[in-house]
Amino acid sequence: MTQTPSVTALLDTAVTALGGSRRDGQIRMASAVAHAIDTGEHLAVQAGTGTGKSLAYLVPAIRHAVESGRTVVVSTATIALQRQLIERDLPRLAAALATALHREPTFAILKGRANYLCLNKIHSGTADEPATELFDAFELSRTGREVTRLREWTSDTETGDRDDLTPGVSDRSWRQVSVTARECLGAANCSYAEDCFAERARRAAGKVDVVVTNHALLAIDAMSPASILPEHDVVMIDEAHELVDRITSVSTAELSGAGIMSVARRCGKLLDDETTDALHGAGEFLGELLEEAPPREWTRLPSGMAPALASLRDRLWQARDAIGPNVGVSDGSAAAARSAALTSLEDTHDTVVRILGAFDQPDESKRRDVVWVAHEKVGNDTRPVLRIAPLSVGGLLRASLFAQATVVLTSATLTIGGNFDALAATWGLPAAGRRDTDGAEEAGSAIDVTATGLSAPSDNAPVRWSGLDAGSPFDYPRSAILYVARHLPRPGRDAVAEATLDELAGLVDAAGGRTLGLFSSMRAAREAAEAIRERCEYPVLCQGDDMTSTLVRQFAEHPETCLFGTLSLWQGVDVPGPSCSLVVIDRIPFPRPDDPLLTARQRAVEARGGNGFLTVAANHAALLLAQGAGRLLRATDDRGVVAVLDSRLATAGYGGYLLASLPPFWRTTDGDLVRSALGRLAAIPYG
């Protein structure tokens, strides 16, 4: 039998074929990933920009898949990275390794069922009726035009994948031609099963070496009694810093008066008037109670809410029983309508039951879920919504992910306060199971700064995992300055302080534009954009002026331009070169103090004797700070400044903890020195 080349040999082959060069961090990471696969020990890898982490985990993943005949799952958080892997990285890598592996490795992408056209829904004409009272005639007409285009597209598309549709359509229109996994009739009951786009994708995924998916589908697979992903024994999680938020989002459910009305409409043709009216009445009553409820967390059910929810629960189950099981219905249209109705009733019923049971445990820190009222914008109106989300997803991940496969988690930012402990605890990996690798120690990732919260639950045979900082090709102290404006007033809740705007204008002028401004709110971003337009001669783009992708392209193409915005810019901008010579962060990105979920998580840590502020709020801020600062250096010859206009980073007791999460930039609080450095950079010709 032919010997499979080693991971390092395959990595050399791939790098040479792709026109790259050897990188120490990439080799360390690839070797650590191969070791994790061989031993079954989970691995967390921090790999800075320019390390080449995609190749570092794909090469050992492909080697394992080809050698073992088992599929490897790669999960990402963003569509952009999925596309990069499927359209660029994997095709080139598969071709590069084909000779060494004696066959070309195969790959496919797999998404949730709702991302694909549903042929049964399209051909049976069971599209949902829009809630006409919520939308004006123009919106309804637009939806009609888009649905018509989608029906026509059915004949042209090979994949039925929403991401392949250009231009795209609104969520409302897409819902008319798609179904969720719960609404699907199932291959055994659908006359279009053989041609079903989602089933085709799933069948293809079961035959390949590497399946690329997303964190949401990974979560659904973990929570579902049936397997959605193909059988696998290794999972690579890229953009792992977003894993907890994505799992939490999938695990979050909501109730509202309008939502109950929508369920009643969907079931109306299948129910008698009395049952429909009872469901309507229960929904109206819930909506009225929520209208009177302020937006905040519930630590107990308010007066009158328990009987209202109990009544709604009973009405939903009564309606479900009235429709009856979806058995023996041969007509595709009728079966699809019944399936959608039953799914909406059962999901809503389960949410009500979950909310009613959320308060059974008297100790708040031991509850499984957090319940709160939020006010969301619908057109020009604000409507109350009751939400429920898990207090922690560590247990789910520990039982359903780490217990089932060897998992490698990687990102450019995984160490908080200097180590992996904080994120590992949120993933359900106990500190007792950690084995620090030599590579981590060499890379300096074992800084002894950590929150004092208790570890994730462990047992007598803890899950084994290790952490590795693969380093970065950047010479941070020589390439960038971290400037903390120590002299500025602490940021308040009101408008941006004049002194802060003056400081920002001085930095932008010194940099000659070339500024990416990262703000904690859209209000602050707009205020700053207006101020800089008045005080400086450089053009300023602000998020919301156009599509974010268009703004980022304009920012990259015109070096004197500034771009200001909020969260998506903190994590989604990759602009190497002189266009981004200055990254300004207006304030430490702590979560909102009224965020009910994070507040509840903070209280739970404190109830166990830990430091809730460090474990939740400071860790949240540290991760975003690292992501934001990471926008500056995107290529090895980049130079510039990260300026934090929040004096607390230099003066507060937690400042050192946050700084330990940032790259080792050269640090200063001297504004004159920084403006001089920016001026010298701006004087370097470009083009």
KOLGURO-470334 format. One record per residue: x, y, z of N, C-alpha, C in turn; residue in one letter. Coordinates in steps of 0.02 Angstrom, whole numbers, plus 50000, padded with zeros to 5 digits. Atoms other than C-alpha are relative to their C-alpha. Layout:
N
XYZXYZXYZA/...
This chain:
687
500424994050000500005000050000500445006250000M/499604994050007500685017249952499965004150064T/499974995949939501245027650102499755007049985Q/500244993150007500305044150122500545004750024T/499494995349978501535058750130499815003350067P/500124996749936501725067550297499655006749989S/500344993550005500765083450335500485005549978V/499524994850019502325094150322500204999449927T/499835001050071502765086350153499425002449956A/500584997750038500995089450090499945007650002L/500044992749994501035107150156500525003349955L/499484997350045502675110450064499774999549927D/500255001050068501905103349905499485005349983T/500544995250012500375114449923500265007149994A/499734993150000501335130349964500395001349937V/499614999250062502515127749817499545000749940T/500464999950058501095124249696499605006549998A/500404993949997500145139649755500425006449998L/499564994250007501665150949738500155003550065G/499874997049935501895153949924500704998350025G/499365001649969503355152050043499884997150069S/500075003149934503655142350204499895005250054R/500134995649943502955150550360500024995850063R/499905003949939503485144550531499344998850037D/500635000649964501795148050609499534995149967G/500435004550038500895138650471500224992750011Q/499755006849989502015123450494499844997650071I/500165001849930501785123750684499264998250006R/500725001249995499905124850663499814993449966M/500185006150037499785110950532500224993850039A/499755005649961500845099450641499564998850061S/500435000649940499765103150794499314997249981A/500645002650023498165099850694500064992549986V/499895007150015498865083250632500054996050065A/499935003449935499325078550811499324999250033H/500675000449970497565082650871499584994649966A/500385005150036496805071750736500244993050020I/499725006549983497985057450779499814997850071D/500095001749930497695058250967499285000850024T/500694998749979495865063950973499965005450053G/499994994549951496375078551084499805006549965E/500244993850031495425094651045500555005350002H/499484995050007496455109750993499705006849986L/500164993050015496235128551001500635003349974A/499424997050032497395138050884499865007349983V/500024993050021497635156750875500525001049945Q/499554999150057498375160850705499875006949971A/500094993150022498635179150662499955000649925G/500054998550071498295187150494500674998749966T/499395001350037499565181350366500334993450018G/499715006449981499905164650452499864994749947T/500215005050048498995155050316499644994350035G/500325005149959497855146050437499544995449960K/500445004350039496655139650304500384993949974S/499595005650023498025129050225500234995750058L/499735003649943498675124350397499514995050029A/500475005149977497065115550443499714995849943Y/500285003850056496475110350269500464994249980L/499545005350021498045100350228499954993950045V/500095006049958497965088850381499294997249997P/500695002450005496065087950363499924995749938A/500055003750063496185082250182500404993550005I/499595006149992497585069950224499614994850040R/500385004749958496505062150360499404997249961H/500595002250037494965061350247500194994949947A/499795004650053495905053050104500264993450029V/499705006149971496835040850216499484995750036E/500495003749961495345036050325499364998449962S/500635000850036493945037450198499415003350035G/500534996849962492955048150321499995007549984R/500094992950015492255065550291500245004350058T/499834994949951492965080650381499545006049990V/500454994250004491785095150421500405006350017V/499714993449988492405113050408499435004950010V/500554995449984491275125950491500275007150005S/499804992949998491385144850467499415004250025T/500534995649976490405159650534499715004349944A/500224995150050490295170350377499954996849930T/500085002150069489715167850199500645001449960I/499404998150036491285176750139500544994650005A/499485005249992492445163450212499774993549968L/500255005950035491325149350149500165000449925Q/499874999250072491475156349974500744999649985R/499285000350011493345158649991500244992750000Q/499795007049995493545140450043499774996049939L/500295004150053492385133149910500225002349931I/499864997450067492805144549764500745001049986E/499294998650012494665147649791500464995050034R/499505003949962495595138349929499964992549984D/500055007250009494915120649909500124997849928L/499855002250069494925119749717500765000149985P/499284999550013496735125649710500394994850041R/499655004849957497275114649856499904992849975L/500145006750025496415099149787500434998449939A/499595001150059497305101249621500744999350018A/499295000249980498975104249708500184993450032A/499845006149962498845088449814499824993649962L/500265005950035498095076749683500554994849986A/499465004850017499755068949629500274996650063T/499715002849938500445066749805499524995150034A/500495004349967498815058849866499714994649954L/500205005050050498555048549706499265000549981H/500674998350026496825056049680499865007250022R/500164993149983496065073249684499485000150056E/500494999649945495205076949851499365003649977P/500664997250018493355081349841499725004150057T/500294995649950492335094349931499315002449978F/500674997550015490585101649941499805004850056A/500264995449949489615115050034499304997650020I/500665002049976488095111250142499735005450046L/500324994849962486895124050211499344997550028K/500665001749974485265123850306499494999649944G/500495001250052483745118150208499675006449975R/500344993850019482995135650208500415004149950A/499594996450049484435141450096499894997649929N/500125002850066483785131049951499275000849979Y/500684999950026482255132649840499654993550017L/500415006049989480855120549884499554998949940C/500395001250061480155113049724499274998550016L/500705001649983478605106549811499615006450015N/500344993849982478195123749880499875004249938K/500074996050061478475131949711499464997149955I/500465003150048477495119449606499304998950028H/500675001149971476075116749729499655006450017S/500314993649987475775135249752499815001150072G/500164999349929475835134649942500375005850033T/499644994349971476775150949965499595003350055A/500344996649945476375159650128499695006549977D/500314993650016475185174250117500315005350044E/499714994849958476045190050174499475003350043P/500464996449955475275199350320499875006949970A/500114994050040474505212750211499935006350041T/500084994049960474135224450354500665003150021E/499354997549979475995226050389500385003549944L/499604997650056476575230850215499575004149952F/500384995950047476085244050091499964996649931D/500125003050066475545240749913500654999249961A/499375000550037477275244249844500404993950022F/499635005749974478075231249958499694993449976E/500345006050023476765218349911500134998849925L/499865000650072477035221949726500724997749989S/499305002050006478915220449748500094992650017R/499965007049981478705203749837499744995649943T/500285003850056477605197649694500484999449942G/499525000150055478895202449564500594995350016R/499435004149981480295194049661499824992650000E/500215007049999479315177949686499934997349929V/500045002050070478945177449499500694998649972T/499325001150024480805179249464500294993650029R/499755006149969481195165349587499714993849967L/500315005850034479955153649502500344998849933R/499665000750064480795157249335500714997450009E/499315002149986482515154749412500054992550012W/500015007149985482005137149463500224995849939T/499845003750061482215131649281500725000949979S/499324998450022483955139249265500544997750048D/499485001349950484845135449428500174992650005T/499775006949988485875119749457499984998450074E/499925001149928485975122149645499385001850041T/500554997549960484405131349703500225003650062G/499694996849942485575139849827499885007549996D/500164992950000485025157349876500615004349985R/499404996050011486825163549874500215000249927D/499835000050071486925159349688499535004549960D/500484995750034485485171249647500255007249998L/499774993150008486035188149577499555003749952T/499974997249932485345200549616499564996050048P/500375003749950484645193949779499295002550008G/500694998049986482875195349847499935001050075V/500134998849929482125200450013499864993450036S/500155005949960481925188050155499274998049992D/500715001450006480045189550136499854996149936R/500115003550063480095184249955500304992950002S/499685006649998481305169949988499594995150041W/500415004549959480155162950122499424997049961R/500555002650041478815160749988500194993849961Q/499775005550043479895147849898500474995250036V/499555004349962480845139250038499644997350062S/500275002849939480505128650192500574998950049V/499515001949950481415125650355500034992450003T/499945007349993481995108250402499384997150033A/500595002549965480495106550517499385000049955R/500594999550045479265111650380500044995049942E/499915004550057479995099650252499594993650009C/500405006149998478885084850208500434993850011L/499565005849997480395073350204500024996449934G/499915003250065481085063550058499494994549987A/500475005650010479895048950088499305002449982A/500694997650010478345060050076499945005349945N/500024994550049478815072649941500104997249929C/499955002450069478535069549756500595003049963S/499434996750033480005080949714500664998050033Y/499415001849960481255072049829500614998749956A/499435001950042482335065549686500355006149972E/499714993950029482595083049614500135005450052D/499954994949947482605092349781500715002750006C/499344996949997484035104749787500354998550067F/499705001249935484315102449974500234992850007A/499815007149996484325083449959500604998649955E/499425000950044485535084449812500645002250036R/499424997549964486715095049917500204995350056A/499855004649945486565083050062500314993549974R/499725006150029486895067849952500725001249977R/499324998450022488415076449877500475000550059A/499584999249940489065080750051500194993450031A/499855006649970488985062550102500534996149962G/499535003850041490205057349965500685003349994K/499384996250011491615070149981500464999650061V/499495000049946493185072150085499885005750050D/500084994049957492815089650152499325003149986V/500644996450004491105097350187500075006750035V/499994993349971491045116050216499305002050020V/500664997949976489595122050322500095006250043T/499964994149957489205135850447499834998350072N/500095001349928489105137350636499264998750016H/500715001049986487205138450630499784992949985A/500195006950016487005121750541500354995150046L/499655004249951488315114350657499594999650065L/500414999849940487205119950802499364995949991A/500625003750013485625112950722500144992550000I/499815007150001486525096350692500114997550071D/499875002049931487065096150875499364999250040A/500625000149961485295099350938499484995249971M/500515004150033484365088250815500104992650017S/499935007249989483985069950854500234996349938P/499785003150063484315065950671500625003649975A/499394997150026485995068750587499855004049937S/500074995750059486035083150464500644999949960I/499355000450032487885082950427500184992749986L/499795006950013488695067450350500414997350059P/499615003049947489545055250467500725002549997E/499334997049999491205062750523500314998850068H/499655000749936492525061250658500465005850015D/499584994149990493445077850638499625006149977V/500324993750017492765095650639500525005650006V/499584994049999493765111250594499545006150006M/500434994249989492955127050664500425006349990I/499664993750014493635142850582499555005650027D/500364994449969493115159950650499674997850065E/500265003149939492915150850815499815005150054A/500194994949951492795167150913499255001749996H/500714998650008491015168450845499554994050016E/500395006249992490485150650888499455000750052L/500494999649947489595154451052499415004449980V/500544995650021488605169050980499554996749948D/500395003350052488055158850829499584994350029R/500385005449968487545143950936499445002950042I/500514996749959486615155551054499435002549957T/500514997350045485695163650908499544994449976S/500415005650023485105146750842499554997450057V/500365002749943484545142051018499505004950030S/500444994849974483555158151045499324999549965T/500695000150027481655158151022499635006250023A/500384994049982480345171851031499254999049991E/500734999850004478495175251053499795007349993L/500294993350005477465190351002499274999249979S/500695000150022475655194650972499954999249925G/500015000450073476005197250787500204993049976A/499785006750019476905180450779499444994950009G/500565004649989475405171350853499475000949946I/500494998650053474265179950727500234996849934M/499735003050061475405173950587499894992450001S/500125007149994475275156150652499274998449988V/500725001150008473385157550660499805000649926A/500164999250072473315163850479500234994049960R/499725005750036474425149650420499564993850009R/500415005949985473265136950502499265001049984C/500714998350006471625145850462499594995549956G/500385004150047471095135350313499944992750023K/500005007049977471425119250410499624999250065L/500345000149935470445123950568499295002649993L/500664997049999468645127550609500045007050031D/499994993049977468165145450653500105000650075D/499954999549927468015142050838500724999250024E/499305001249980469785135150855500455005849977T/499614994350025470505149050747499895006250042T/500164994249958469615162350848500324999550069D/499705001049934470245154851011500755001449997A/499284998750008472035155350945500135007449990L/499954992850009471805173150885499945003650067H/500124996649937471125178251054500584999350048G/499425001149956472575170451149500595004249977A/499454995950026473805179351033499895007450014G/500154993049987472935196151052500125001750074E/499924998849929472935194551241500755000350018F/499274999849988474805190351243500295006649976L/499754993750028475145205351131499845005950045G/500194994549956474185216951248500425000050064E/499585000349940475155210751400500715002249985L/499314998050017476815212951311500055007449985L/500004992850012476335230651257500115003950066E/499944996649936476255235051442500654998350036E/499395002249966477905226451484500605004149976A/499404996250020479495237151486500534995249973P/499475004450027481005230451389500534998550052P/499515002049949482015221051519499954992550011R/499995007149984482455203751585499454998450050E/500475002549950481155193651678500364995050045W/499735004949952481785185051835499434995750028T/500605003949984480005178951867499455002249952R/500554998250045478385178851768499595005750031L/500404994549973477455195451788499284997750014P/500695001649982475705195351860499574999449937S/500455001150057474435188351737500314996649941G/499675002950059475745181551618499964992350000M/500015007449997475745163451680499344997249973A/500625002750029473875160351646499935001649925P/500044998250071474015169551478500424995149958A/499575004750036475465158451424499724992950002L/500295006749994474615142751490499404999349952A/500565000150046473055147151391500244999549928S/499725000350068474085150251234500274993149985L/499735006850008474985133651259499454995149983R/500565004750010473335124351269499655001249933D/500324998550064472585133451119500424997549942R/499555002350054474115129251013499954992449993L/500035007350003474025110851058499314997749975W/500675001550024472145110651029499975000749924Q/499984999050072472445117650854500404994549966A/499595005450028473805104750822499594993649996R/500405006149999472645090550873499435000349948D/500554999350048471265097750763500234998749928A/499735001250067472385097250609500174992649992I/499845007150002472975079750651500664998749965G/499355001750030474535070650591499995000549924P/499944999250073475165073450414500134993149968N/499935006850024474875055350365499454998649948V/500495002050050474015048650209499755005649957G/500204994450043473915065650123500414999649936V/499645001250063474365062149942500135006349961S/499924993850037474135079549872500585004050028D/499404996449977475805088749879499855006750030G/500184993349976475015105749903499704999550070S/500335000749935473915099950047500504997650052A/499515002649953475335090250128500495005550023A/499534994649982476505105250121499675005150046A/500364995349958475185116750195499914997350070A/500095003149935474835104550336500674999750038R/499345000549968476695102050370500225006850027S/499814993349978477005120850379499595002150060A/500444998249945475505123250493500194996350064A/499825003949941475985109150610500675002350029L/499344997749976477785115150619499945006550039T/500074993549966477285132950664499654999250068S/500355001149937476065126650798500454996650051L/499585003749953477305114350874500595004250025E/499444995849979478765126550874499785005450049D/500254994849955477715140350953499804997050067T/500195003549938476995128051080500624998550042H/499395001749964478755122251126500325006150031D/499724993849972479325140151150499615002250062T/500414998149942477855143751267500174995450059V/499835004849946478235127951368500695001650029V/499324998449977480075132851376499995006250044R/500044993949960479635150251442499674998650067I/500355001749938478415143351570500454996250048L/499565003949958479745131451634500655003350019G/499364996749990481165143951634500115002350072A/499954997249933480785149851811499904994750055F/500115005349952480565132851895500574999650051D/499435000149956482325133551968500045006650037Q/499994993749963482305146452110500665003849997P/499354996850003484175149752097500125002349928D/499934997250068484375161451947500644997749965E/499365001850030486195156551920500014992949974S/500035007050022485685138351892499474998849947K/500515000850052484295141651767500334998749932R/499745001650067484525135051591499915005749951R/500174994950050483735149851502499915006950032D/500124993149981483585168751511499415002549959V/500604997550034481925177251468499995007650006V/500044992749997481715195551422499535002749946W/500414996450049480605207951330500465004849963V/499634995350042481395217251185499515003949957A/500404996050047480695231151076500365000249934H/499685000250065481055228750892499625004449951E/500304995650051480755240250744499694995849944K/500345002950058479485234550614499725005849959V/500194994050037479365248050482500115006150044G/499964994149957478995264050577499764998550071N/500275001849935478275254650726500524996450042D/499605003949953479095247350881499544995050034T/500445005249974478375230750939500374995850051R/499685004049948478715220551096500054992649979P/499885007150014479435203051079500274996850064V/499765003849942479695190251217500514994949975L/499475004450023481355181051194500254995550056R/499695004749953482165166051277500634997249968I/499355002450025483985160851257500364996250054A/499655003949949485145148651344500505004350040P/499514996549958486155155251491500714998249978L/499345002350023487615144951426499894994849945S/500035005250051487935134251272500574995050008V/499425004449989489485125751345499794992750008G/500225006949990488515110451400499794996749935G/500215002650065487735108251228500614998249957L/499415001250041489415109751141500414994150028L/499615005349969490265098251265499694993249985R/500345006450008488955084551248499904998149927A/500215001550069488525086051063500535001349948S/499474998750048490115092250980500644996650021L/499355002549979491665088251081499974992550019F/500055007149983491005071251135499934995649938A/500145003950060490655066050955500575000049949Q/499484999450051492195071450857500615003650030A/499414996049982493955078450870499905006949969T/500174993250022493765097350858500625004450003V/499484994850003495025110550803499655006749992V/500314993450001494505128450840500545005149986L/499484995350018495455142550758499725006849981T/500184993150017495395161350732500635004250009S/499454995349988496555176350727499985002550072A/500074997549931495885180950900499634994950043T/500295004849954495615167251029500245000950071L/499754999049932496675172351177499725006650027T/500274994249966495845184351299500385000850065I/499604999249940496895191951437500644996049997G/499365003450009498355182151366499964992549996G/500055007350005497675164251365499334997949971N/500595002850032496325152751297499434998650049F/500485002449950495405149651461499305002949992D/500654996750000494005162351440499554997149946A/500415002750054493395156351270499884992550009L/500075007249991493715138151312499434998550049A/500545001149952492545139451462499325001049968A/500654998950033491145146351353499854994349951T/500115005850045491405131551234499844993650039W/500105006149960491235119251379500624995950009G/499375003549989493075114451382500285001950068L/499784998349932493665113251563500755001450003P/499294998549990495305120751621500384993850022A/499675006149975495675103851703500234995649943A/499825004450056495815095951531500525003049954G/499554996650046497035108351456500714997450006R/499285001450002498795103751402500325005449957R/499674994850038499815118951352500554997049957D/499495002750045500875114951200500635004150003T/499374996350002502685119651180499955006149955D/500074994450047502195130451033499675005950033G/500344994649966501035140451144500485003750044A/499534996749956502415143751268500515004049961E/499514996350041503645148551132499705006449973E/500324994250029502385160551059499795005150053A/500164995349948502125168651228499275000550016G/500724999649989500295164051248499814998250072S/500165002349932500445158451430500055005750051A/500004994449953500335175851508499504998550056I/500425002049943499635173351683499515005550019D/500544995349987498155185151669499354996549983V/500615003750015496465176951686499445002350045T/500584998549957494715179951751499964994650053A/500035004649944494285171451915499354996150003T/500605004050001492655163351863500174992650001G/499885007149998492485144751892500014997149930L/499945003250065492905132951750499334997149978S/500585003650025491625124751639499974993350037A/500075006349963490925108951720500474994649974P/499565005550020492155094551719499834993850041S/500135006249964492105076451774500664996650015D/499395003449980493355063451831500464998549941N/499605001250061493935060651652499895006049954A/500154993850037493995078551583500174999449926P/499854999550072493945082251399500705002949993V/499304997850009495745084151341500045005049943R/499914995150053496225099451242500655003750012W/499394996049994497745110251208499915006549962S/500024993550032498045128051155500675001749967G/499394998150036499295134551028499925006949970L/499964993750036499715152250977500524999249945D/499555001250056500445149850804500395006249980A/499634994050014501075167650804499755003749938G/500184995850057501045180150662500625001949961S/499424997850039502195185150519500165007450011P/499894992849991502045203350575500495001450057F/499574997449947503385212250674499625005750033D/500474995149974502095221250780500335006250029Y/499724993949970503235232950881500305004849948P/499694995850052504085239150721499495002449949R/500484998550053502535239650612499445004650022S/500594996449978501225248050720500085002950070A/500034996649935500915259650866499294999350027I/500644999849964499525257550993500005006450041L/500054993549965499035274951051499365000150041Y/500584999249956497895276951201499985007350022V/500084992849984497255294851222499825000850074A/500095000049928497485295051410499705006550026R/500204993449975497105313651426499265001549987H/500694998550018495335312651354499534998350058L/500495001749949493795312751467499714993049988P/500335006550008492965295951500499385000849956R/500594999350043491655292951365499364999250040P/500645000349966489885296051423499474997049954G/500555002950039488185290351362499715005049950R/500284994950044487795306751276500415000749936D/499644998850062488545314451120500754999250010A/499285000649998490375311951076500285006750025V/499724993949970491395324451179500395004049948A/499644995650047492125339551088500744998550000E/499285001549996493865335051151500164993749960A/499905006250038493675317751074499975001349925T/500054998250071493125325050907500625003949977L/499394996350016494605337050912500594995249991D/499465005050003495785322450945499954996049935E/500115003950061495025312550802500195004149939L/499844995850058495165327150681500765000849992A/499274999350003496995329550726500344993749973G/499715006350024497375311250694499854999049926L/500185000850071496435310950528500425004749957V/499594995250038497345326650469500724997549994D/499315002350001499025319350518500084994049954A/499955006150042498645302950428499855001449927A/500194998550069498055311850271499394996149979G/500585004450013496365303150281500174993050023G/499765006949989496695284450269499784997050067R/500215001849932495675281350426499384995549999T/500575004349987494535267050475499775001550071L/500274998249935493435273150618499514994850023G/500425005349973492665259450725499655002850062L/500394996749947491255265650837499534995050034F/500425004549960490195257850972499265000749984S/500704999150019488565264550900499965003849934S/500084996350063487885271250736499935007450014M/500064992949984487455287550822500695003250006R/499334997349992489275290050871500365000449933A/499685000050066489865285250696499765005849958A/500284994450040488695297950615500245006750027R/499764993749971489165311750737500725001449981E/499304999250017491005308750706500095001549926A/499944998850073490765308050516499835007249983A/500204993150013489855324750515500545004850024E/499494995649972491175332650627500635000149957A/499395000250040492635326750521499895003049931I/500154996750065491785332250360500065007550006R/499974992749989491685349750434500705002350015E/499354997749974493435350250509500584998049956R/499455002550041494485340550382499825000149927C/500114999550072494695340950194499924993249967E/500015006750029494645322050171499294997349997Y/500685002850005493095312850110499894994750055P/500185004749947492195302950245499394996049978V/500565004550013491095287950207499744997450067L/500295002549938489885282050341499554994149986C/500415005950008489095265050358499265002049997Q/500694998150010487305266150297499915004549940G/500044995850059487715278250156499894995849937D/500065004650057487805263250037500104993050028D/499855006749978488045244450044500704999850030M/499365000149966489475240450162500564997849953T/499495002450046490415230750027500225005549952S/499844994550045490315245949912500435005250035T/499614995149962490955257750048500714997650012L/499335002749987492415246250090500415000249936V/499644999750063492885245349905500225007149985R/499814993050012492855264349889500555002150048Q/499484998449951493885265850048500674997249978F/499385003250021495185253749979500295003349937A/499764997350065495275261949807500225007250004E/499834992949995495455279949867500335001350068H/499634999949937496825281049999499865005950047P/500114994349956496365298450064499314999850033E/500685000549974494605292550108500004997050070T/500125002949934493995288750284499354996049997C/500615004149996492705275450326499834999050074L/500225000649931491705275950488499404995250003F/500565004649993490515262650551500024996250065G/500085003849938490045249750682500204992749990T/499775006749987490105231150716500264996349938L/499775004050058490245223650540500685002449975S/499344997550020491765234750508500544997750048L/499515002349950492605228950669500294993249979W/499785006950015492705211250598500054998649925Q/500085002050069492405212150411500415003849949G/499634995950047493675224050334500704997349990V/499335002450017495235217650245500285004549946D/499744995050047496115232450166500745001050012V/499284999049993498005230550151500225006349963P/499724994250035499095245050097499855006650035G/500034993549968499085263750132499295002650014P/500684997549989497185265950126499794999550073S/500165000849929497095259850306500635000650041C/499404998649961498525268050398499845001750072S/500224998149933497515273150550499344996650016L/500625002849975496215263050644499835003450066V/500224996449940495245273250772499434996250033V/500535003349960494215264850909499755005250050I/500254994349960493075277350995499964998550074D/500065001749929492825267751158500084992550009R/499965007249986493105250851240499314997049987I/500665002650021491715240251164499684995250051P/500375004049951490895234051324499304998949974F/500705001050019489175226351299499575005250034P/500474995449969487695237351337499834997650070R/500155002149932487355237351524499304997250008P/500685002649996485535233351487499904993949955D/500065006150040485925218151378499794994350048D/500265004749949484845205251470500384993450002P/499675006550001485765189551413500695000450031L/499334999449972487515195651452499985001850074L/500084998349929486925203251616499854993850041T/500165006249965486175186551667500614995450005A/499395004149999487775177451619500505002750051R/499554996849952488765189951722499794998350072Q/500255001749933487655186951874500134992750018R/499905007149988487825168251854500734998650020A/499305000849982489725169351860500125002450071V/499914997249933489645180352015499704995450054E/500325004549952488465168052100500444993950014A/499545005649990489805154552076500665002250029R/499394997649969491115165552156500505003049953G/499534997350049491895172151997499925007549990G/500024992950017492205189551928499575000749937N/500474999650056490675192451819500205005249950G/499814994750046491325208651746500564997749954F/499455002350042492965201151687499794994349954L/500185006150037492205184551632499545001449942T/500494998850053490815192051528500135006749965V/499954993450032490915210851497500705001449973A/499324998550022492805212651490500234995249945A/499825004850052493015196751387499675001849933N/500364997750060491695202951263500395005949969H/499644994150025492635219551250500694998249973A/499325001950021494355211351237499994996849931A/500055003450064493805200451092499885004949943L/500144995050051493085215050995500595004849989L/499414995750006494595226051033500534996649956L/499515003650040495735212650962499794999549927A/500255000350069494625210750809500095006849966Q/499944993450028494595229550782500715001949985G/499294998450010496465231850805500294995949943A/499765004350054496725217550683499865002549931G/500144997250066496035228250542500615003749972R/499454995750022497675238150535500504996449956L/499475003550036499015225850480499704994149963L/500285005450040498405215050337500524997049952R/499455002550041500045212850241500655001750037A/499394999449960501835211350304500355006849992T/499694993550007502345228350235499545005850022D/500454994849974500865237650313500315003450061D/499784996149942501245251350439499425004550022R/500534995449979500115262150546499905000450075G/500164998549931499285266850709499304997450017V/500665001449970497855259850814499925005050056V/500124994849950497155274350915499364998550038A/500595001249957495975270951061499855006450037V/500174993549971495065286851113499604999150065L/500335001549936494525279451280500554999650053D/499464999649951495645284451425499994994250049S/500055005549951495025269751530500494994349983R/499535005350017496175258051433500685001150033L/499374998449967497635267151515499935001050075A/500074998049930496885271851683499614995050044T/500415004649961495645258251736500394993850020A/499665006049976496155242951835499984994249952G/500065005550048495545231351697500375001449935Y/499664998350062496575240351565500544995049981G/499475004850015498025228151581499734993549973G/500325006150024496855213451555499805000749927Y/500204998950070496185221051394500625000649956L/499404999250040497915225851333500344993349987L/499705006650010498505207951358499674996149945A/500365003450054497235202851226500195002849931S/499824996850063497985214351093500694997849976L/499335001550025499485211250980500515004550035P/499494996149965501145217551051500245006149961P/499824993750033501095234550964500475004050047F/499634995149960502305247951021499495004950029W/500534996249967501275257751148500235006950022R/499864993249976501185276151191499355003550017T/500564995449986500035289451263500185007049977T/499754993550024500995303651177499685001549932D/500354998350061499835311351048500445003449948G/499554996550047501175322650971500444995049963D/499565005150031502305307750939499614996149947L/500415003950046500885298250856499835004049937V/500164995850058500375312750744500615000949955R/499394999550040502185314750689500124993649960S/499905006450034502295296250647499504999349942A/500515000350053500665297250547500195004749942L/499804995350052501325312450455500554997149956G/499465003150040502895303050402499724994549955R/500315005150042501825288550340499635003149941L/500404996750052500695300350243500455003049946A/499554997050049502215307950157500304994949952A/499735005150044502725291250081499564999449937I/500415000350061502155291049898499674993249993P/500345006350014500895277849848499775000049928Y/500255000550068500215271449686500474996049956G/
